Amino acid sequence: MIRPPSTTGSTTGDLRLRVREQWANTDRAGWRRFFQGLFGLGTAFCLALYSTALSEAGRVGAAVWAAATSLLLTTIVAVKVVPYLARRTALNRWLVRMKYEFTREGVVYLIIIGLISIAALNTGNNLLFLILASLLGAILVSGILSQIVLSRLELEFVLPDHIFAEQPMISRLTVSNLKLLFPSFSITVSARDAERRKRKKNAAPLARQILDAPVYVPYIPHRSSVTQHVEVTFPRRGRYTQEGFRVSSKFPFGFVRKSHEVPTRQEILVLPNVQPTEEFYEILPMIGGEIESLYKGRGNDLYAIRDYQEGDSARHVDWKASAKAQAVKVREFTREDERRLVLVFDARLPHADTSLLAKFERAVTFCACLAWHFYEIDAHLQFLTNGQETPMAPSAEIIYPTLEALALIEPVLDASAPSVLSAIAGAPRTYNIIITAQPHGSIPTSLWGSSYMVFMDSL
């Protein structure tokens, strides 16, 4: 007969392993000092009792000696043991710095307590004193329960790897309750500086927050976690930071909102929006036509034979196929390098005003849409801007470095800054898509034949 495997041995082994780990992590020096202090206080207590007995027996000298020794032992423990243990105790695990804020209900409750207090003092009615004691006891119970509810909570805020501006994203907020016995009720998680931002209307602008709207968690069982999926939308590209979170609760009576801050720095980079705009749909066909006209017939392998069209070169006429079909036919070759492009964003602005800065932001979005379009068609792409350049590579390899550069790009207002257009004017012949705010007359002549120009004024 086959017997099921016994779990007794494994359970005992796990218990022994846990005991060994606990013993290895034990603060032996602290425990040793603790028991020394306990022994000293116990001895001092016994000497104090003995001193009382000696005094009653008429032995005054011995009683004074016993009392002095007891006082000396107590002083030694207070000076040597207590500070030592206090320094070695992680008080921040047990004492959480709380902030208190009375709610509207709490203010009404305090007014009622004040009125009953005045009435009780004036009348001396015992019933009013009992009611007053009950009301004050409710405040004490509320403070204890809210302290328990907010203690030993851990937060984890997870966002997608790549976040795009103006597009809703689903984030995950996990609140873990590490308490062994008590659950947590009515927890609200918000940004650390959200309340400060509301109160200080004329204060300096704070860094853009990741979590702007509060998240409410009604119940968290003990030794378990609750996950809330939060939809967040970032209005603009750029860097967002979160210095910490504010955990608060009005449990159990709603008289006082008690809160404490969880310092945890989190930073994300929001990429530009890649949803095509109206300008994108208007300009993209023209860009495609320019690319076709530049690279047409550059390959060596035959792709197809088709009817002659106006503008086709006579060198590509297939005379045999034309004689056979009794119509002019031309050869069409594969275009091996038609998708090798250089996307250039010129961040220099001739001047800074509100309208031009708004067009600059639209140009950044338009450039991101172009990069994403060439990524979708698997083109070979190179991105070039002021002070940053990617290698010519398949767009799947450089799409996110390109979008990250666009997320952080800022206007260049220095007229003496090196021009990215001058840098590519003498480069080997490639097809360039240039987005710039410079006037038409300042564009190098060599770029007009191999580039498509998108001027920010037209966006």
WOWOCOR-V13162 format. One record per backbone hydrogen bond with DSSP energy under -1.0 kcal/mol. NH is the residue of the N-H (numbers start at 1). CO is the residue of the C=O. If there is no record, write none. Layout:
# WOWOCOR-V13162
nh=NH co=CO
nh=NH co=CO
This chain:
# WOWOCOR-V13162
nh=11 co=7
nh=12 co=8
nh=13 co=9
nh=14 co=10
nh=15 co=11
nh=16 co=12
nh=17 co=13
nh=18 co=14
nh=19 co=15
nh=20 co=16
nh=21 co=17
nh=22 co=18
nh=23 co=19
nh=24 co=20
nh=25 co=21
nh=28 co=26
nh=31 co=27
nh=32 co=28
nh=33 co=29
nh=34 co=30
nh=35 co=31
nh=36 co=32
nh=37 co=33
nh=38 co=34
nh=39 co=35
nh=40 co=36
nh=41 co=37
nh=42 co=38
nh=43 co=39
nh=44 co=40
nh=45 co=41
nh=46 co=42
nh=47 co=43
nh=48 co=44
nh=49 co=45
nh=50 co=46
nh=51 co=47
nh=52 co=48
nh=53 co=49
nh=54 co=50
nh=55 co=51
nh=56 co=52
nh=57 co=53
nh=58 co=55
nh=59 co=54
nh=60 co=58
nh=63 co=59
nh=64 co=60
nh=65 co=61
nh=66 co=62
nh=67 co=63
nh=68 co=64
nh=69 co=65
nh=70 co=66
nh=71 co=67
nh=72 co=68
nh=73 co=69
nh=74 co=70
nh=75 co=71
nh=76 co=72
nh=77 co=73
nh=78 co=74
nh=79 co=75
nh=80 co=76
nh=81 co=77
nh=82 co=77
nh=85 co=81
nh=86 co=82
nh=87 co=83
nh=88 co=84
nh=91 co=89
nh=93 co=90
nh=94 co=91
nh=95 co=91
nh=99 co=259
nh=101 co=257
nh=103 co=255
nh=107 co=103
nh=108 co=104
nh=109 co=105
nh=110 co=106
nh=111 co=107
nh=112 co=108
nh=113 co=109
nh=114 co=110
nh=115 co=111
nh=116 co=112
nh=117 co=113
nh=118 co=114
nh=119 co=115
nh=120 co=116
nh=121 co=117
nh=122 co=118
nh=123 co=119
nh=124 co=120
nh=129 co=125
nh=130 co=126
nh=131 co=127
nh=132 co=128
nh=133 co=129
nh=134 co=130
nh=135 co=131
nh=136 co=132
nh=137 co=133
nh=138 co=134
nh=139 co=135
nh=140 co=136
nh=141 co=137
nh=142 co=138
nh=143 co=139
nh=144 co=140
nh=145 co=141
nh=146 co=142
nh=147 co=143
nh=148 co=144
nh=149 co=145
nh=150 co=146
nh=154 co=176
nh=156 co=174
nh=158 co=172
nh=165 co=271
nh=166 co=234
nh=167 co=164
nh=169 co=232
nh=171 co=230
nh=172 co=158
nh=173 co=228
nh=174 co=156
nh=175 co=226
nh=176 co=154
nh=177 co=224
nh=178 co=152
nh=184 co=220
nh=186 co=218
nh=187 co=217
nh=188 co=248
nh=189 co=215
nh=190 co=246
nh=192 co=244
nh=194 co=191
nh=197 co=193
nh=198 co=194
nh=199 co=195
nh=200 co=196
nh=201 co=199
nh=215 co=189
nh=217 co=187
nh=220 co=184
nh=226 co=175
nh=228 co=173
nh=230 co=171
nh=232 co=169
nh=238 co=270
nh=240 co=268
nh=241 co=208
nh=242 co=266
nh=245 co=262
nh=246 co=190
nh=247 co=260
nh=248 co=188
nh=249 co=258
nh=254 co=250
nh=257 co=101
nh=258 co=249
nh=259 co=99
nh=260 co=247
nh=262 co=245
nh=264 co=243
nh=266 co=242
nh=268 co=240
nh=270 co=238
nh=271 co=163
nh=281 co=277
nh=282 co=278
nh=283 co=279
nh=284 co=280
nh=287 co=283
nh=288 co=284
nh=289 co=285
nh=290 co=286
nh=291 co=287
nh=292 co=288
nh=293 co=289
nh=294 co=290
nh=295 co=291
nh=298 co=295
nh=303 co=332
nh=304 co=332
nh=306 co=330
nh=308 co=328
nh=312 co=309
nh=316 co=313
nh=317 co=314
nh=318 co=329
nh=322 co=318
nh=323 co=319
nh=324 co=320
nh=325 co=321
nh=326 co=322
nh=327 co=322
nh=330 co=306
nh=331 co=316
nh=332 co=304
nh=334 co=301
nh=338 co=335
nh=340 co=337
nh=341 co=380
nh=342 co=431
nh=343 co=382
nh=344 co=433
nh=345 co=384
nh=346 co=435
nh=349 co=412
nh=357 co=353
nh=358 co=354
nh=359 co=355
nh=360 co=356
nh=361 co=357
nh=362 co=358
nh=363 co=359
nh=364 co=360
nh=365 co=361
nh=366 co=362
nh=367 co=363
nh=368 co=364
nh=369 co=365
nh=370 co=366
nh=371 co=367
nh=372 co=368
nh=373 co=369
nh=374 co=370
nh=375 co=371
nh=376 co=372
nh=377 co=373
nh=379 co=374
nh=380 co=339
nh=381 co=393
nh=382 co=341
nh=384 co=343
nh=385 co=388
nh=388 co=385
nh=390 co=383
nh=393 co=381
nh=395 co=379
nh=397 co=394
nh=399 co=395
nh=402 co=398
nh=403 co=399
nh=404 co=400
nh=405 co=401
nh=406 co=402
nh=407 co=403
nh=408 co=404
nh=412 co=347
nh=417 co=414
nh=423 co=419
nh=424 co=420
nh=427 co=424
nh=432 co=450
nh=433 co=342
nh=434 co=452
nh=435 co=344
nh=436 co=454
nh=442 co=439
nh=443 co=440
nh=447 co=444
nh=448 co=445
nh=452 co=432
nh=454 co=434
nh=456 co=436
nh=458 co=455
nh=459 co=456
